[in-house]
Amino acid sequence: MTKADIVAQIAKQTGVEKTVVLSVVEAFMENVKGSMIAGNDVFLRGFGSFIIKHRAEKTARNISKNTTIVIPSHNVPAFKPAKTFVATVKDAE
């Protein structure tokens, strides 16, 4: 499902124009991104959490050049679904 599909589905369910729904969806995504950039996690009860995972510094190998490189520590955005969300998806199989 793409963003356009989500916008179309919400517009169909609510009767709101697609342009309005698109602006709301875009604003939601921008707020989530902005909050995570600021170092805050986003919790949506019953849906899941957008969290920041910290990756430690590690040594890796470039096997084509046979060299060792150091990958610095960094943060990675992640999504952790809520238990009820996971249970619902499991039951849908």
C-alpha positions in Angstrom: 0.0 0.0 0.0 1.4 3.4 -1.0 0.8 6.8 0.5 -1.6 7.6 -2.4 -3.5 4.4 -1.6 -3.7 5.4 2.1 -5.0 8.9 1.1 -7.6 7.5 -1.3 -8.8 5.0 1.4 -9.1 7.6 4.1 -10.9 10.0 1.7 -13.3 7.3 0.8 -14.0 6.3 4.4 -14.4 9.9 5.7 -15.8 11.7 2.8 -13.1 14.4 3.1 -11.4 15.6 -0.1 -8.2 13.9 -1.1 -6.2 17.1 -1.0 -7.1 17.7 2.6 -6.3 14.1 3.6 -3.0 14.3 1.7 -2.0 17.5 3.7 -3.0 15.8 7.0 -1.0 12.7 6.2 2.0 14.8 5.1 1.8 16.9 8.3 1.7 13.7 10.4 4.8 12.3 8.7 6.6 15.6 9.1 5.8 15.8 12.8 7.0 12.2 13.3 10.2 12.9 11.5 10.7 16.2 13.3 10.2 14.6 16.7 12.6 11.8 15.9 15.2 14.2 14.6 14.9 16.1 17.9 15.7 12.8 19.7 12.1 12.0 20.9 10.2 8.7 20.4 6.7 8.8 19.1 4.1 6.5 20.8 0.7 5.7 19.2 -1.3 3.7 21.6 -2.7 0.5 20.0 -0.6 1.0 16.8 3.0 1.1 17.7 6.1 3.3 18.5 8.5 5.1 16.2 11.7 4.7 18.2 15.4 5.7 17.8 17.8 2.8 18.0 21.5 3.5 18.8 24.0 1.4 16.9 27.5 1.1 18.4 30.7 1.6 16.5 31.9 -1.5 14.8 34.6 -2.8 12.5 33.6 -4.1 9.1 35.4 -5.6 6.2 35.3 -4.6 2.5 36.0 -8.1 1.0 36.4 -6.8 -2.5 39.4 -4.6 -1.5 40.4 -6.8 1.4 40.4 -3.8 3.8 39.0 -3.1 7.2 36.8 -0.1 7.9 35.3 1.4 11.0 31.6 2.2 11.0 31.0 5.0 13.5 28.2 4.8 16.1 24.9 6.2 14.7 21.2 6.3 15.4 18.6 4.5 13.2 14.9 5.1 13.1 12.7 2.0 13.8 9.1 1.0 14.3 7.9 -1.3 17.0 4.3 -2.4 16.6 2.0 -2.6 19.6 1.1 -6.0 21.0 -2.5 -5.7 20.0 -1.4 -4.8 16.4 0.9 -7.8 16.3 -1.8 -10.1 17.6 -4.3 -8.8 15.0 -1.9 -9.5 12.2 -1.1 -12.9 13.5 -4.8 -13.8 13.7 -5.3 -12.6 10.1 -3.2 -15.4 8.6 
